[in-house]
Amino acid sequence: MPIVCYIRGPKMKRTVLTAVIIFFAATHSIAQHNLYRSRKSKVNFVSDAPLELIKASSAKLQGVIDVEKRTFAFSIPTESFKGFNSPLQQEHFYENYLEAKAFPYSKFEGKIIEQVDFTRDGNYTIRAKGKLNIHGVEQERLIKVRLRISKGIIYTESEFTVLLQDHDISIPRVVFQKIAEEIKVNVTAEFEKKSK
């Protein structure tokens, strides 16, 4: 499943973003003028199984990028995805498959491989290498990302797949043909420089 998180209200949203930035600063000693933070995001996932198509999305992805060190950290609450075929399906997703109470967030942290001049407008294709943590299980991933830099804003888009077995997500045999073993994920996000 995708990177997920559920944030209630603007105060909680600020708290989560602050926590991400503090964690990022503590682990990477980043200078504020190199730090870009997410201002808009959309994460979509699709499970295309033989007996059912499931789609859901979240706009709660939070992240920061240190453009000088080419490092990043993203987090999304598990219970932020909406758009399931039914409330019961959403409940099963949160409680039975991703176990949101035990694993409230999914995360992706790592490094941008390619050198990019983030001060110059243009289109770039880069690879983000890092640890994707879903359902409490980390997997090393290399994800291709399309960047567009325009007037100081970084626009990103990526598509990748997540194998349920890679993150110890079990599907009961009774619904095996209703949930795909491989989930397709699409992520778009915009980043702006953090004000001092």
N, C-alpha and C positions, 0 to 999 in steps of 0.2 A: 504494500500500500504506500501511498505518498507520504511526504513529510507533513505532519499535521499538528494544529493546536487550537484550543478554544479560549477566546479572551472575551470576558464580559465587561463591556463599558470602556470608555476612554481612559479611566484611571488605571484599570488592570492592564490595558494595552500599553500604556506608558511604563508600567512596572515591568512587564515582560521585556519590552525593548531595552529598558535600562539594564536589566539583568543580562541580556545578550551582550550589550556594549561593555558592561563591567567585566563579564567573563572574557570577552575578546581582548580587552585592554590588558587584563591581568595575565593572560596566557601569551600574548603577542607583543606587549609593550608598545602599542601603537600610538603615534602622534595624532592629535585631533585633526590637523589639517590634511591628513592622508585618508581620513575615514569617511566613507560614503555609507549611508544607511537607506534601507528600503522605505519608499514612501507609498508605493502601490504594488500590489501583487495579486496573482491569481494562480491557483494550483488546481488542475483538473485531473481526475483519473477515470479510466474506463476499464471495466471488467467485462469482457466479451466472451461469455461462456455459451456452450451449446443451447441451453434452455433459457438463458436470461442475459439481458444487457443492463449493466448497472453503470450509471454515471453520477459523479458527485464533484463538487468544487468547494474551494475555500479561498477567501481573500485575507487570511490571517497570517500568512508567511511574514516573518520578521528576519532581517538580516543586515549584516555589515560587511563591507569590503575595505581592506587596507590596500589602496592602489599602489603604494610604494613597495610593500613587501609581497604584494600579490596573494594575500591570504584572505579567507572569508569564513564566516560562521552564519548558519541559518537555523531557524527553529520554527516549528509550526505545531499548534496544539492538536492533539488527536481528535478532539470532539468538535472541530470547527467545520467539518465537511457537511454540506447540505445538498439536497437534490436527489436523494435516493428514491426508489420506486414506491416505498411505503415507510411509515414511521417504524414499523417492526423491523424492516430491513436495516434501517439506520441504527436501531437499538442493538441488533445482532452485530453489526459492524463495530460499534463502539465497545460493547461488553464482551462478546464471544471471540472475535477475531483479533482485534488490536488491543483488547484488554486495557482500555483507556485509563481506568483507575490506577492500575499498576504502572502503566507507561504513558503518562499524560502528554509527552512531546516526542516528536521525531526531529532529528537534527542531521545536518550535513556540514562538516567542517573540513577545510583543507587549503589547497594552494592552486593558483592559476599557473599553468605550465608556461604558456607563451608570454613573451614580453609585449606589453601594449602601452602606448603612450596615451594615457587617459585624459590628457589635456587637448588632444587633437580630435576634432570631429571625424567620424568615419564609421565604416562597418568592418567588423572583425569576427573571425571564428576562433574560439579558444577552447582549451580543455581544462575542466575543473577536476582535480584529483584530490580525493579525500575519503573520509569515513562517513558512510551513510548509516545512521542509527535509526532503525524502525523496530518497534516491538521489543526494545531493549537489546537488539542484536546488531552489532556493527559489521558492515561489509565495506571493504575497500572498493571504491568505484572511480571510474574515469568517465566523465560526462561531457559531451560536446555542447558548447553554449554559443549562440549567436549574440554578438554585442553590437549595439548602435550607440555611438556617443554623439550627442547633439547639445550644444550650448550648456555644457556642464552637467547634463543629465546622462546617466548610463541606463540604457534599455537592454534587457536581457530576455532571451527565450531559449528553452531547451526541451527536448523530448527524450524520454528514456523509459525503460521497463524495470519493473521490480518483480522478482520471483518470490512468491510467498514462502517457499521452503527455505530460501536464503535467510529469512528472518524468523524462522520457527513459527510461522502462522499456520495453524492447522484448520482444515476445512472438514466438517463432519461428512461422512459418506452420504448421508441423506440429501445434502445440498451440493454434492460434489460437481454436478453438471450445471449448477446455477452460478458458480463463482469460478472465474478463470484462475489458473495457476500462475499466469503472468499478467500483471497489471500494467497498463499503459499510462504514463504520467506526462503531463505538459505543464511547464512552469513559465510564467512571464512575470517580470518584476522590473520596477524602475527604482533607480538609486540617485540620491542627491548628496552633495557634500554636507557633512555635519557642520553646523555653524559652531564657531568657537564659544 
